[in-house]
Amino acid sequence: MNDVPEQEKSIVISKTCKVLSHPLRVKILIFLNRSEHCVMDIRDYLEESQAVTSQHLRVLLHAGLVKYRRQGTSLYYSVCDITLVKNLNFMYDCFEKFSKRPLITAI
């Protein structure tokens, strides 16, 4: 990405941050970082409806942050690049380190 103009970089970063702006989407990425999961597993982990879970997975899929494979009638999702989740954890560590007050830990 070194040869990409700054304007284009800023647009890509901004759009990605917009996708990551919902706590459930970040939670999904962190969960999928552990291993591949079907929609029902993700739904149970989030404690949300299947419709809400599918909506957030669709946003992550269209953004190119997750991928899926079909097995029978089930879809199994995984993170496209684990570097993203490592960077999310790094960001959290930075925010926690430089924050003057405790960060909210519950999503």
N, C-alpha and C positions, 0 to 999 in steps of 0.2 A: 504494500500500500504506500510505499515511499514515493512512487512516481505519480500518485493521485494528487490532483490540485487540492489545496486547502479547502476551497469552497465545497468541493464534492465530499471530502472527508467529513466536513462539519455537517453536511446533510445526512450522510450515512449514520454518523454517530447520533445525531438528533433523532432520527427515525427509530434507531435501535433503542435509545433511551425511552422514547415514547412507548414502545412495545413493552419495555421492562418497568414501566411506571406503575403497573398494577401488582400489588403484593402477591396475588395468587399466581401470576405468571412466573414470578421469581421463585416462588415456592415449588411450582411444577418443575422448573429447570433444576433446582437443587435436588429434588426427589429423583428426577430422571438421570441425574449425574451418577447415582448409585448403580442403576441398571435400567434396562428396558422394562416398560410396564404397559399393560393394557389400560384402556380408558376406565374400566371399572376399578382397577387398583388405584389409579390416580384420583378418581372420584372419591373413593373411600379415604384416601390419605388427606384430601382437601376437606372432607366432610361437607361437600357441596353436591348439588344435583348433577345429573349427567349432562343436562343442557348447559349449565354454567361451565362445567369442566370442558365440554366439547367446544364451547365458544372460545375459551382461553387457549385451548390447544390449536384451534384454527388460526388465531392471531399469531401464535408462535410459529406455526407451520408456514403461513404466508410470509412471515418475516425471515424465514430460512434458519430459524434457531433450533427447530426440532425436525425430525424426520419420522416416518413410520413405515412399518411393513405389515402386510396383511397375512394373517394365518387363519384360514377358514373364514369365519364371519367376524373375527376380532382384529382390531388394529393395535399394534404394539408400537409405542412411541419411544424415542431415545433422543438425546441431545446430539446435534450435528457436530459440535466441537466442544470438548470438555474445557478448553481454554477459557471459554466464556464463563463457565461456572467458577473456575479458579479466579478469574478477574472479579466476579461478583463477591466472592469471599474476600479477596484482597481489598475491594472497595469498602466492604463492611468493616474490616480490620482498621482501615485508614480512618473511617468515620468515627469508629469507636475510640481510637487513639487520640484524635484531635478534638473530639467533642468535649465540651465543658460539663455536660450533664449526661447521665446514663442514657443509652439508646433504648428505644422500645424493642423488646425482644419478641413480643407476640405479634403475629400477623393477623 
